[in-house]
Amino acid sequence: MKKALFIILAILLLVYIGATVYYFTGKKQGETVCEKVAIVIADSLERKFLTEKEVITYLTAEKLYPLNHKMDEINTLQIEEALLKNVIVESVEVVQSVSGKITIVITQKMPVLRVYTSGGNYYVDNTGQIMPSTLRQAIYVPVASGNIEKSFAISELYNFALFLQHDAFWNDQITQIYVRTPKDVEIVPRVGNHRILLGSLDDFETKLEKLRLYYEQVIPKTGWEKYGIINLKYRDQIVCTKR
C-alpha cells in the first residue's frame, strides 16, 4: 500500500513539474510579448555613422521592429539580414530572452582609405567594400587621388591602406597616395618635403621597409631637405634625387 502510494505521489510530482516547465518554457514563451528592445552599436564611441534612432526607423519601415510583437512571431534572422543591407553595417546579432527582451548588437564598418577621382569620391572600408563619402563623422584616413578605377581601389589600394592602418609608424607618416597609373604610384609623407615613388604596389612591404631604413640611417646624416625625390621602384636599392 505504501509502495503504491509512493508511486502515485511520484507520478503526480512528475506531472506537476512537467506542467510547470511547459508553462514557463513553452506556453509562456509562445505568449510572451516583446516589451523591450535594446539596440547596442558596439563601437559607437569610436564611430558615429549609425544611430539607434535610425535603426528603429528602418526596422519600423520594414515592419520588422519587434516591440509589442509575440516572441515566437519575431524572425531574428530576417532582422539581421535586413540590417546587413546597410553598407555601414559589418555584422549584426539579434538575441531573444525568455523575459521578453530583444537585444540587437551592431558592429559598424571602418573606412581605411578615402578616394577622390574625377567621377566622385568615396571611402573604402575595412572589408574592402565601397562606403559613401556622406558620413556624419569626419574620418582621418589616407587620401588617394588620380586615375583610380574602383576595381583597383578595392583590391591593391585596399590592401595597401589596410597595411598602413595596422602599422603605427606608416599610419602616422603616410597621408596621401597619388595614382598616375596602377604601375606608377606616389606617396606623400606627413614629415619631410619629398616625393616617394613606389612604382607599382607589388611587394610594397619590402619597399616600405627600405624607406624605413632610409629614414633611420640616412636622414640623421643628410637631413630632410637634401633630397626631393626618393625612388623605391628598383630592387635592392634606393635612388635619391637632390633638390
Phi, psi and omega in degrees: 000312179298321180295317179296318178297320178298318180295318180296316179297320179297318179295316179299321178296318179296319178297318179298314180297317180297319179294320179296314179299317180299318182297315186277333183251338182253285182300314184294318178299321180292330183264350182295137178257142177292113183258348181210139175237121177253120179253116183248113174264101198303325186245034187290339177290328181269323184230129182240055181274330188230141180243160177301319180299319179295321178297315180297315181299316181294312181295325177295316179297326179274003182059039181238000180290121194280349185304132178071011174260152177296140184299322182282358177256357183272123180263097183295324179296321179294322177297315179299313182297322180294316182290330180290348176288341178286125185294348179274339187270129178266317180210155180219139172225127179247126185237132176261147172239154182292346181276356179096028179242138174247128177247126179246115181253122184240134172248130181271156173284162181233123176296143174242350185201142171246133185245129175244124176225172178295338181269003180133185180224156184196168174260155164249128186267180185289354175257002180084021180249163179279133173243147179293154180279349184271058175272148183287347183240134177288131180242126182264100179228164177304145180253129177248135179221172180113210182270089187237115171279150181299326179298324177286322181297320185268006177240272185293315179295321178301313180298321179295313181295323179295321177298314180300317183297327183271358178244114187301320182294308183289331178297325177279327190273323186260119184249331184224148177230128178244127183249108172282309172216167177302342179259002183221087185245136175242152174234149182245122182277160176286322181250129180101135181264070180214158176260145180241119181263116178266336191075232176278171177270008175298134176055041183294334179299316180294320180295319179289330176293323175297319180294321178299318178295323177300313179299320185283325189253329186263313183306318179300336181268322186259337186086171184281340191265353186291318185248136180262337180228132175242115186256118181252015185291332189267142181294135172065017177203159174242130179252119182251138179246127181292159178291000000 
